Amino acid sequence: MATPDLAVLPPQESKTPVQANVSPAPAPSSAFAAGRFYFPELDAVRIFLFFGVWSYHTLPRDASFFLAHHFPSVLASWITTAIKACMCSLDVFFILSAFLITELLLREKALKASVGLKAFYSRRLLRIWPLYFFMIALAILFARFDHRQTFGWNYVLSFLLFTGNWVMVFRGFPRATFIGPLWSVSFEEQFYLLWPLVLRKASMQTIRNIAFGLLAVASIARFILLLRHVGGDPLWYNSFARLDSIALGILLAVIFHGRSTFRFGLPARIALLFLGISAWMLVGRYCGLLDPVPTLAGGMIGYPLMSLGGVAVFLSVLGAAQDGASFLKNPLLAYLGKISYGLYAFHLLALRLSSNLFSEYHHPFSQTLSWLCALGITFSLAVVSFRWLETPFLRWKQKSFTYVPSGALS
């Protein structure tokens, strides 16, 4: 899952407005660029996306589990399809990150006629690094006391250098399993490292062309890897093969840059949400992206379909609070979205702790109780992390390195 801009914070890099009309938007004035940039629904949706990732990692994906519990076979099949489709929710995090970062940098460029690289990298460092390196330290510590959770030097070094996804491409999932979700943070950090260097000099047309180029690179990379019968996991973690959602997030930022609203009615939003989830269900049922060896057709169709489904979900939410879905402005949902980075980072650790806790407890509902306990641990750790580990750095980020006001007023 990811992650970062996997989570957001009080004043955070949040969202941009949009309009459904097709006329080109005028170049934003400096006053507009300096205005507060925040869509609460893009915080709120993160908690739902997290539950998608959590469900995929937690719930049984084999129909035999449900058949053993006397579910009808058709229902068992569709439940496992829905669980497999939950893996697609991670890509909305990638779309969000690319969209928000691109829009914020474009606004900064309009405001200051340049992009401050030092300030940008400082913002990313203060948002991502404290929890990221805390999790690496925790994995090293756990490895000393639990030999089943070994965390070899090659994994440690790779994650320290934000190439954790690449070590997983070549060496597989780490035995210190709870560090695994940070692969997506490594992937996003690679994007954060390079993108401002490109965007600071690029015109809007160049940015658009680069986004289309990234889509082409992703398709070519997948085609080559699938022809070589690369496994589902190495393909899933490969940066080049996962560029679709990043590219689409960039394109969305270019298309909607300078808009102040994005309203096209609640029925259309519901239709978009249905379309996006339907696309994910097709991916989960037919494409087998994480099969031991995905098929050429499954891989070439599945990844773009997953990303396009993510775009549909994103568009169903962007501006929805102004379009009748006022519950997405709920402060509790917004807060849960802000701690979603911690939720994502801690959820596999919590699952392991809960599993150990219930290992000697034999009861018909012990598995369900273990899952609920894991959720409780996950939320507790995320709340504590956000309050005492992340927030001090976020306040520093907001006070010293933010040029375009973003996030909720605190």
Solvent accessible surface area in square Angstrom, and as a share of the most:
residue,aa,sasa,rsa
1,M,3,0.01
2,A,0,0.00
3,T,0,0.00
4,P,1,0.00
5,D,0,0.00
6,L,0,0.00
7,A,0,0.00
8,V,0,0.00
9,L,0,0.00
10,P,19,0.12
11,P,15,0.10
12,Q,1,0.00
13,E,7,0.03
14,S,0,0.00
15,K,0,0.00
16,T,1,0.00
17,P,19,0.12
18,V,0,0.00
19,Q,67,0.30
20,A,52,0.40
21,N,80,0.41
22,V,148,0.85
23,S,58,0.37
24,P,124,0.78
25,A,32,0.25
26,P,110,0.69
27,A,94,0.73
28,P,25,0.15
29,S,66,0.42
30,S,66,0.43
31,A,80,0.62
32,F,53,0.22
33,A,0,0.00
34,A,39,0.30
35,G,29,0.28
36,R,100,0.37
37,F,1,0.00
38,Y,50,0.19
39,F,7,0.03
40,P,29,0.18
41,E,1,0.00
42,L,1,0.00
43,D,0,0.00
44,A,0,0.00
45,V,11,0.07
46,R,0,0.00
47,I,4,0.02
48,F,102,0.43
49,L,7,0.03
50,F,0,0.00
51,F,76,0.32
52,G,10,0.09
53,V,5,0.03
54,W,19,0.07
55,S,19,0.12
56,Y,22,0.08
57,H,72,0.32
58,T,19,0.11
59,L,48,0.24
60,P,28,0.18
61,R,100,0.37
62,D,86,0.44
63,A,31,0.24
64,S,65,0.42
65,F,69,0.29
66,F,19,0.08
67,L,84,0.42
68,A,73,0.57
69,H,102,0.46
70,H,169,0.75
71,F,73,0.30
72,P,88,0.55
73,S,72,0.46
74,V,104,0.60
75,L,85,0.42
76,A,0,0.00
77,S,34,0.22
78,W,112,0.39
79,I,44,0.22
80,T,9,0.05
81,T,6,0.03
82,A,41,0.32
83,I,9,0.05
84,K,78,0.33
85,A,6,0.05
86,C,34,0.20
87,M,15,0.07
88,C,0,0.00
89,S,4,0.03
90,L,7,0.04
91,D,2,0.01
92,V,1,0.01
93,F,1,0.00
94,F,0,0.00
95,I,0,0.00
96,L,0,0.00
97,S,0,0.00
98,A,0,0.00
99,F,0,0.00
100,L,0,0.00
101,I,1,0.00
102,T,0,0.00
103,E,0,0.00
104,L,9,0.05
105,L,1,0.01
106,L,9,0.04
107,R,4,0.02
108,E,2,0.01
109,K,49,0.21
110,A,44,0.34
111,L,58,0.29
112,K,100,0.43
113,A,94,0.73
114,S,49,0.32
115,V,2,0.01
116,G,24,0.24
117,L,39,0.20
118,K,162,0.69
119,A,5,0.04
120,F,1,0.00
121,Y,66,0.25
122,S,20,0.13
123,R,11,0.04
124,R,6,0.02
125,L,68,0.34
126,L,7,0.03
127,R,3,0.01
128,I,0,0.00
129,W,89,0.31
130,P,20,0.13
131,L,1,0.00
132,Y,0,0.00
133,F,61,0.25
134,F,86,0.36
135,M,0,0.00
136,I,3,0.02
137,A,58,0.45
138,L,30,0.15
139,A,0,0.00
140,I,74,0.37
141,L,90,0.45
142,F,54,0.23
143,A,20,0.16
144,R,180,0.66
145,F,162,0.67
146,D,28,0.14
147,H,148,0.66
148,R,154,0.56
149,Q,3,0.02
150,T,54,0.31
151,F,18,0.08
152,G,33,0.32
153,W,196,0.69
154,N,29,0.15
155,Y,24,0.09
156,V,25,0.14
157,L,90,0.45
158,S,19,0.12
159,F,0,0.00
160,L,68,0.34
161,L,115,0.57
162,F,25,0.10
163,T,50,0.29
164,G,0,0.00
165,N,0,0.00
166,W,56,0.20
167,V,13,0.07
168,M,1,0.01
169,V,20,0.12
170,F,158,0.66
171,R,159,0.58
172,G,30,0.29
173,F,89,0.37
174,P,2,0.01
175,R,169,0.62
176,A,0,0.00
177,T,51,0.30
178,F,1,0.00
179,I,0,0.00
180,G,0,0.00
181,P,3,0.02
182,L,1,0.01
183,W,11,0.04
184,S,0,0.00
185,V,0,0.00
186,S,0,0.00
187,F,5,0.02
188,E,0,0.00
189,E,18,0.08
190,Q,40,0.18
191,F,22,0.09
192,Y,4,0.01
193,L,105,0.52
194,L,107,0.53
195,W,9,0.03
196,P,0,0.00
197,L,84,0.42
198,V,56,0.32
199,L,0,0.00
200,R,82,0.30
201,K,167,0.71
202,A,12,0.09
203,S,65,0.42
204,M,64,0.29
205,Q,97,0.43
206,T,58,0.34
207,I,0,0.00
208,R,76,0.28
209,N,81,0.41
210,I,52,0.26
211,A,0,0.00
212,F,109,0.45
213,G,32,0.31
214,L,39,0.19
215,L,42,0.21
216,A,50,0.38
217,V,64,0.37
218,A,0,0.00
219,S,39,0.25
220,I,104,0.53
221,A,18,0.14
222,R,0,0.00
223,F,89,0.37
224,I,76,0.39
225,L,33,0.17
226,L,5,0.03
227,L,96,0.48
228,R,177,0.65
229,H,134,0.60
230,V,34,0.19
231,G,20,0.19
232,G,1,0.01
233,D,70,0.36
234,P,37,0.23
235,L,0,0.00
236,W,16,0.05
237,Y,17,0.06
238,N,13,0.07
239,S,12,0.08
240,F,111,0.46
241,A,0,0.00
242,R,5,0.02
243,L,26,0.13
244,D,8,0.04
245,S,0,0.00
246,I,1,0.01
247,A,0,0.00
248,L,24,0.12
249,G,0,0.00
250,I,0,0.00
251,L,18,0.09
252,L,12,0.06
253,A,0,0.00
254,V,8,0.05
255,I,96,0.49
256,F,19,0.08
257,H,21,0.09
258,G,15,0.15
259,R,24,0.09
260,S,65,0.42
261,T,45,0.26
262,F,12,0.05
263,R,136,0.50
264,F,57,0.24
265,G,26,0.25
266,L,69,0.34
267,P,106,0.67
268,A,39,0.30
269,R,6,0.02
270,I,105,0.53
271,A,58,0.45
272,L,41,0.21
273,L,74,0.37
274,F,149,0.62
275,L,112,0.56
276,G,0,0.00
277,I,82,0.41
278,S,37,0.24
279,A,11,0.08
280,W,21,0.07
281,M,45,0.20
282,L,89,0.44
283,V,0,0.00
284,G,8,0.07
285,R,84,0.31
286,Y,155,0.59
287,C,14,0.08
288,G,21,0.20
289,L,1,0.00
290,L,50,0.25
291,D,67,0.35
292,P,117,0.73
293,V,79,0.45
294,P,6,0.04
295,T,90,0.52
296,L,74,0.37
297,A,63,0.49
298,G,7,0.07
299,G,0,0.00
300,M,54,0.24
301,I,103,0.52
302,G,0,0.00
303,Y,3,0.01
304,P,39,0.25
305,L,46,0.23
306,M,1,0.00
307,S,1,0.01
308,L,100,0.50
309,G,1,0.01
310,G,0,0.00
311,V,21,0.12
312,A,7,0.06
313,V,8,0.05
314,F,3,0.01
315,L,31,0.15
316,S,8,0.05
317,V,13,0.08
318,L,0,0.00
319,G,0,0.00
320,A,3,0.02
321,A,11,0.09
322,Q,77,0.34
323,D,20,0.10
324,G,56,0.54
325,A,11,0.08
326,S,69,0.45
327,F,122,0.51
328,L,13,0.06
329,K,106,0.45
330,N,66,0.34
331,P,109,0.69
332,L,114,0.57
333,L,31,0.15
334,A,10,0.07
335,Y,75,0.28
336,L,31,0.16
337,G,0,0.00
338,K,25,0.11
339,I,1,0.00
340,S,0,0.00
341,Y,0,0.00
342,G,1,0.01
343,L,0,0.00
344,Y,1,0.00
345,A,0,0.00
346,F,6,0.03
347,H,0,0.00
348,L,27,0.13
349,L,5,0.03
350,A,0,0.00
351,L,29,0.14
352,R,60,0.22
353,L,64,0.32
354,S,0,0.00
355,S,62,0.40
356,N,70,0.36
357,L,122,0.61
358,F,44,0.18
359,S,66,0.43
360,E,148,0.66
361,Y,99,0.37
362,H,160,0.72
363,H,79,0.35
364,P,120,0.75
365,F,130,0.54
366,S,23,0.15
367,Q,89,0.39
368,T,61,0.36
369,L,70,0.35
370,S,9,0.06
371,W,41,0.14
372,L,105,0.52
373,C,36,0.21
374,A,0,0.00
375,L,32,0.16
376,G,39,0.38
377,I,43,0.22
378,T,0,0.00
379,F,44,0.18
380,S,65,0.42
381,L,57,0.28
382,A,0,0.00
383,V,59,0.34
384,V,79,0.46
385,S,6,0.04
386,F,16,0.07
387,R,128,0.47
388,W,170,0.60
389,L,45,0.22
390,E,3,0.01
391,T,9,0.05
392,P,70,0.44
393,F,69,0.29
394,L,0,0.00
395,R,143,0.52
396,W,131,0.46
397,K,2,0.01
398,Q,41,0.18
399,K,179,0.76
400,S,57,0.37
401,F,37,0.16
402,T,33,0.19
403,Y,83,0.32
404,V,8,0.04
405,P,40,0.25
406,S,1,0.01
407,G,0,0.00
408,A,23,0.18
409,L,143,0.71
410,S,114,0.74
